[in-house]
Amino acid sequence: MNATIELTTEQLIDFIQQMPPKEKRAVLIALAERTSVGEEERMKYAESQVRQLCTSRGLNWDTMTEEEREDFIDTL
């Protein structure tokens, strides 16, 4: 049987503050790792979308200079 407990953000923070330092660190590391995985996935998706937009406009993202890329993004 799985029980679900609903906590407010403040309650969760208070709970974590009561943990020993080593366990707090483990929680922070786990959260940071999961966040970075999500960020990497979002960046890959965004990059694929930008590449598609370039292609649809007759441009090649890989051959563009950094300045050309910035200009392209600015025009979006």
Backbone as a ProteinNet text record, in pm:
[ID]
protein_1_A
[PRIMARY]
MNATIELTTEQLIDFIQQMPPKEKRAVLIALAERTSVGEEERMKYAESQVRQLCTSRGLNWDTMTEEEREDFIDTL
[TERTIARY]
84.2	0	88.7	60.5	135.8	52.4	110.8	43.3	101.9	17.5	61.9	38.3	142.4	133	150.5	60.8	73.2	128.4	238.1	303.1	312.1	306.5	332.9	483.8	523.2	665.9	733.5	669.7	727.7	743	645.1	654.5	768.5	782.8	889.8	1026.7	1040	1166.3	1196.4	1095.9	1115.5	1158.7	1097.3	1133	1279	1318.9	1456.8	1555.6	1518.6	1607.3	1636.2	1547.5	1566.6	1658.7	1691.9	1775.7	1921.9	1998.7	2143	2205.7	2314.6	2377.6	2406.3	2452.1	2485.7	2361.1	2249.7	2125.5	2069.3	2083.3	2041.6	2117.6	2246.8	2331.8	2285.8	2252	2205.3	2076	1986.3	1861.1	1890.6	1976.6	2010.4	2076.5	2165.7	2233	2133.3	2044	1943.1	1853.4	1810.6	1725.5	1800.1	1924.8	2004.5	2026.7	2053.4	2075.7	1949.9	1835.4	1709.7	1676.3	1708.7	1682.8	1769.5	1895.7	1985	1947.3	1895.2	1850.5	1735.6	1641.6	1529.7	1575.6	1673.8	1726.6	1794.2	1870.6	1937.3	1835	1727.8	1623.4	1556.3	1529.1	1467.4	1560.2	1689.7	1786	1797.4	1797.7	1802.9	1679.3	1562.8	1439.6	1444.4	1486.4	1494.4	1591.4	1705.1	1803.5	1745.8	1673.7	1614.8	1511.1	1437.2	1338.1	1405.4	1514.1	1587.4	1646.8	1700.4	1756.3	1648.2	1530.5	1419.7	1379.3	1373.7	1340.1	1443.9	1569.8	1677	1657.5	1638.5	1621.7	1502.5	1392.4	1272.9	1295.8	1397.9	1430.6	1555	1598.3	1712.4	1846.5	1853.1	1977.6	2030	2159.2	2220.9	2283.7	2223.6	2269.3	2417.1	2459.9	2597.3	2701.8	2665	2762.3	2751.8	2654.6	2636.4	2740.8	2784.4	2875	2793.8	2863.3	2795.8	2710.4	2763.8	2689.7	2563.3	2575.6	2458.8	2353.8	2398.7	2305.7	2232.7	2307.6	2246.4	2145.5	2181.4	2089.3	1963	1980.4	1866.8	1773.3	1830.1	1749.7	1680.7	1751.5	1694.1	1572.8	1577.8	1465.2	1344	1364.5	1252.1	1170.4
-118.1	0	124.3	216	341.4	454.1	529.5	644.7	770.6	868.8	996.1	1104.4	1182.6	1294.7	1422.2	1515.5	1644.3	1746.7	1810.7	1912.3	2041.5	2152.1	2279.7	2291.2	2382.5	2405.2	2440.9	2524.6	2565.8	2446.9	2358.5	2239.9	2148.9	2135.1	2051.3	2109.4	2240.9	2306.3	2288	2307.3	2287.3	2144.4	2048.2	1908.2	1882.8	1934	1914.1	1983	2099.3	2171.7	2089.9	1998.1	1916	1796.6	1771.8	1657.2	1685.8	1580.2	1598.3	1655.1	1729.2	1793.4	1698.1	1578.5	1482.8	1444.7	1427.2	1391.5	1510.7	1631.8	1751.6	1760.2	1736	1741.4	1638.2	1518.9	1413.8	1455.8	1519.9	1568.6	1674.8	1770.1	1876.9	1822.6	1728.1	1669.1	1596.5	1519.1	1445.9	1542.6	1649.9	1748.2	1817.9	1852.6	1920.6	1830.2	1702.8	1609.9	1595	1583	1568.4	1695.7	1809.4	1936.3	1949.6	1912.8	1927.3	1833.2	1715.7	1623.5	1686.7	1744.5	1811.1	1928.3	2000.9	2115.9	2071.4	1964	1912.3	1872.1	1807	1765.2	1886.7	1989.1	2111.1	2179.9	2182.2	2245.7	2169.1	2037.3	1957.2	1981.9	1989.2	2015.1	2154.3	2253.7	2390.6	2398.3	2331.3	2332.2	2269.1	2160.1	2096.5	2187.7	2262.4	2355	2470	2521.8	2630	2580.4	2460	2403.5	2389.4	2344.9	2331.4	2467.1	2567.7	2702.4	2752.3	2728.6	2768.9	2700.7	2572	2495.4	2547.8	2577.1	2625.7	2763	2834.9	2966.8	2963.6	2842.3	2828.1	2854.4	2840.1	2864.3	2734.1	2731.1	2614.4	2657.6	2614.6	2652.7	2619.7	2504.9	2459.2	2545.5	2610.1	2692.1	2840	2876.1	3016.5	3056	3181.3	3233.1	3259.8	3282	3312.6	3438.6	3538.2	3663.2	3637.6	3556.3	3523.9	3448.7	3359.1	3285.7	3380.8	3471	3568.2	3655	3701	3782.5	3703.8	3577.9	3493.7	3479	3450.1	3434.3	3566.6	3677.9	3808.6	3838	3793.1	3819.5	3733.7	3625.6	3541	3612.3
0	0	0	-90.8	-98.3	-39.7	49.5	107.7	46.7	22.8	-31.9	72.1	95.2	189	108.7	127	58.8	156.7	114.6	196.6	117.2	187.3	121.4	101.2	18.9	-2.9	128.4	206.3	334.6	429.1	432.3	517.6	471.9	343.1	289.7	323.8	309	344.1	492.7	577.4	721.7	752	683.5	702.9	664.9	548.8	502.2	596	648.9	741.3	866.6	901.3	1021	995.8	871.3	836.3	870	893.2	912.7	784.8	797.8	681	565.1	595.5	490.7	409.3	475.3	407	328.2	383.1	309.3	178	186	66.4	-36.4	9.8	-81.4	-151.8	-78.5	-137.1	-242.6	-210.2	-304.3	-431	-414.4	-530.7	-618.7	-558.1	-635.8	-712.8	-649	-715.9	-829	-805.7	-907.7	-1028.5	-1004.1	-1115	-1199.7	-1136	-1209.7	-1286.2	-1229.6	-1296.6	-1420.5	-1408.7	-1523.5	-1636.4	-1605.4	-1710.1	-1786.4	-1716	-1782	-1866.3	-1816.1	-1888.6	-2018	-2010.6	-2130	-2236	-2193.7	-2287.7	-2352.1	-2272.3	-2326.5	-2425.6	-2393.9	-2484.3	-2615.8	-2610	-2731.8	-2817.5	-2753.5	-2826.4	-2889.7	-2812.8	-2864	-2981	-2969	-3076.8	-3203.4	-3188.5	-3306.9	-3372.1	-3291.6	-3345.6	-3420.8	-3365.6	-3431.3	-3563.1	-3561.3	-3684.8	-3792.6	-3752.1	-3847.9	-3904.7	-3818.4	-3865.1	-3965	-3935.5	-4027.4	-4162.4	-4159.8	-4282.9	-4362.9	-4293.5	-4363.8	-4427.7	-4380.2	-4434.2	-4523	-4556.6	-4646.1	-4581.2	-4450.1	-4376.4	-4318.4	-4287.8	-4226.2	-4094.6	-3984.7	-3851.1	-3831	-3882.9	-3860.7	-3931	-4039.7	-4112.6	-4077.9	-3995.9	-3957.5	-3853.5	-3859.7	-3756.7	-3629.7	-3521.6	-3395.3	-3410.2	-3479.6	-3501	-3584.3	-3688.5	-3771.4	-3690	-3603.6	-3518.3	-3424.4	-3362.8	-3271.3	-3343.3	-3463.1	-3543	-3577.2	-3613.7	-3646.5	-3527.2	-3411.2	-3289.3	-3253	-3269.2	-3239.2	-3327.5	-3452.8	-3544.2	-3512.1	-3439.1	-3399.5	-3295.7
[MASK]
++++++++++++++++++++++++++++++++++++++++++++++++++++++++++++++++++++++++++++

